[in-house]
Amino acid sequence: MSQEFRTGIGYDLHRLAEGRRLILGGVEIPYSKGFEAHSDGDILSHAVTDALLGAAGLGDIGELFPPTDPQWKDADSAVFLRQARELIESYGYQIGNIDAVVIIEQPKILPHRDKIRARMAKALGISADRIGLKAKTAEGVGPIGRGEAAAAHAVAVIWRAAERPVM
């Protein structure tokens, strides 16, 4: 028996606005602004969800959790992570690892990184050491650099045991 490895990428971006909560990886981070979005706007969880779905060839977050569906209004994005995990597992895949980067000017993410990784690991059913998380700034350039928005990129590696072809 051999193993089949697949890789997916994910991306998300949302505007920052006063009066909203800032949620990253399921963790609320104290800040004066949060994400404008239909759900909780968790760009990190959204990017990871898309990376997992993409790796398995199962579409994207907008197909599974459309913003036009009222049931996802202000939804906790950990639900998206759990459902993506359950879906890929139903096809025989397991999560190998996740690597992600959040691009945001403020606030600083490093003090919250371990808590974010732990929360995401719980939703994904993996250990936190299989989640890489970095934060970068946009060096004052563009909407992210001006503090008007933030973005996240993610890569997911999934695998499943594959029967070796008979020759």
Secondary structure, DSSP 4 states (H G I P E B T S, - for coil): -EEEEEEEEEEEEEEEEETS-EEETTEEE--SEEE-SSS---HHHHHHHHHHHHHHT---HHHHS-TT-GGGTT--THHHHHHHHHHHHHTT-EEEEEEEEEE-SSS-SGGGHHHHHHHHHHHHTS-GGGEEEEEE--TT-HHHHTTSEEEEEEEEEEEEEEPPPP-
